[in-house]
Amino acid sequence: MARFNIDTVKTVLTSPYWLVLTLSGAFFSFFALNRGGIVVFIEISFGFVLVNLIAGEYLINKIPVRCWIILSICAYLLLGSILVAPHDSHYRWMANLVRMLGVVFAIHCLSQKRIDPRIYFIFPLILSLTICVQFAARYGFDRPHGTFSNPHYLASVAILILPLLFYYFWKTSGWWRYVFIPIAFMDIELLLRTESRPAFIGITLGILFVIFFLIKGHRKWFGLSLFVFFLVTLYLSGYADFKERVYDLFVNLSKDERAQYYTFAWNVLKENTLFGWFFGNGIGYFPVIYVRPSDAFVQNVIFPHFFLLEILYLNGLLGVLLIFGGLSAFIVYLVQLARHTRSKNYRLFITCMIVVLIAWLIHCGLTFPFYSKYSIYPLAFILGVSSSMVRNDTT
């Protein structure tokens, strides 16, 4: 009887559906509801990972090298910050990095388990509900930025989900696939209404990257023509002030505040010590005093709106090499995988994740601090899904 109870408890606690529930809750609570529940869900998810490890249901030797590389880079960044600036490190931001690891390993643990195929509908359902909630918040409850307080946060959700809606549309059979069409249009509407140029540029470059490097033959030119037609239509129609924003981007690019931030940030970097250039100043704020040339308005900026400059200051040249080298190698890995896999579903999925990753890198890289939750939590799901749900399927 005791043996029966132990086996029953083990079976219940190591059930994959706990991870499905907690990871879905983490995604929905943050990207749809914008609530702090994501922290609780991530911590519970990692708790179930530990339970699976102890029970022998999650084998360390089954964890791929790419996950260990992510862990090693994060460990260096965390330990390096503590050693360089033990009293000035931003421990709340450092905790975001730890939670990112929790998401990555929780998703991988889930990917190693067998799940009833009928449960897979939860993932596109969560994505669709997230867009519906944001759309309802904007148009039903008069909240211009959805459940967020900043349009760039909403834009981040839109570019994270849109490529995956495209994937589920093509993957799904039957009349259910057509449900994703209006949801995708809702997503595009939200993206355009945020007027977030970094987000639109990010997803545009992500799509163009895929078209030029991963699509061959007549499909490449058809896809490029269709996408250019979409952009030209937006421009000529002036929908969501698209024409004015494009014009302002090219005419006033040199006057944009971001360009001014870079100058002031570089002036701060030039005062770095040799030690600071190599190892950085610890995870925290990047103190930049911005003086607007037009009216001498002074503003204290805590990050330079550019990942490269920010990481160079916080983590030094070694941090830049590890983070950007790691991301670049990961994109190359996904590209090679997409080119060589014979499974159409996997190829489409990987392609969509490449678009998401490039869009995230450009949008968040120009908009948010690298270690803030609005950068790290999306990256957590991108790396977790990309590292775990793809496989070397060449047969």
Steps between C-alpha positions, in 0.01 A plus 500: 500500500783741590676418175176567312461838667860601423460404134171686482647816651798479265272458198286796603786738581698419185200533271581725202167676535627692803763657278242566229286678758775704665678604179171597339411693814837679494457602136138610535543684829780714359423550133121515529428625851827681580498369855774387734361148505763404247759487779291251697429287194868491399610403849239223517606381153861471611384323814343231282825480302684422825238240591553331164877509549477341845252239378725409208239605245718783364846376413791741501672314217198571281545878531650631172826692483320820398315507832827457691651784298210727596548400864876563484460846346241601759716364783797706380288816474356454849823405675695765311259769612524392863879502487527831313227694683370305804331803653377672183364200308130518419391174663143526374628504143737218582202301628340544157799319350458213747130474415590491132703186572204358688278547193761354261548183704129464580416509129774248427379273778151517351632422153643171630159372610216339315187709484156413369495661151164657585673714764710678240204724414572686826807672351331671203202565727717691749657703218159582352346589834791732574433700183125498570554634852727778375258586221207508740696715745574754228164516325262381770646665810659807341856404589716620209794276594297191590572380852837677493600857579732542203437437128835325457396232751190424293706505180733241654204265554379554143831414331555204733169337408435598136748257335367214714141576391625461143659167595183364662290614203705288260544209742136468603264299283127545458290809554677579830793646307287792384451614858860621495434744214291756694728460801802573279327813368429605858869448577607712201252770598642514852855515363419786264307696761790489743695704242814324626753543223760270661242221518388544140859525376590191702230275362551642148870416504423159649259421217741630235783292651290185469386586147853556372685224686251220558250510215598384152369518147175662399374496859773749595391753239133440566551553875714809443246647257214435739684657792606805296141537381386500863752771593419716197128470573558612857708792382262621230190460715659679793336247731591552867715799395740258335605743227576778748704268722708374207561856382594615849736204543711586197482878522564538872715193564803703606283705736341198665558488876645150473779630278572766760499240778773308319730802495459567872532127578823477303638795693437305821665190356812693408554565871514125570807347656681217322341260748158649423551456125567129541276402793245779519348678797245242613135439416312818580419841360703670230509858632470735204416869536320603182481868408250576224666740255181689411418635847784375725255268678695269735390140551659217695486185286559159659576322171617619157224332292758281326595155625854515365596816690312389812661156520840648419467721809339243729690185401797623301643359180480147637129541563446637150689203354302246702153652453517611138726211402255261661196657332675510162607136529147404602350674195754326274410168665128558433569603141705185435233288665227656288701438183570135570187368667264308274196552717290786361340564838835530675641716222205739524516505878873574507456770236234671707719485811784664306266788412400530865860498623616765250196716571563471875868589463431816301189618682613435856856597413385851413228535761558322833786434742651160422445358849149640551209258510366640173814377324590191700159333530434500123856375445438224754211359299680551168813315614303240690275410209774527236745293705255229597227465242725472197703193421745384240238338280672425172302196407 
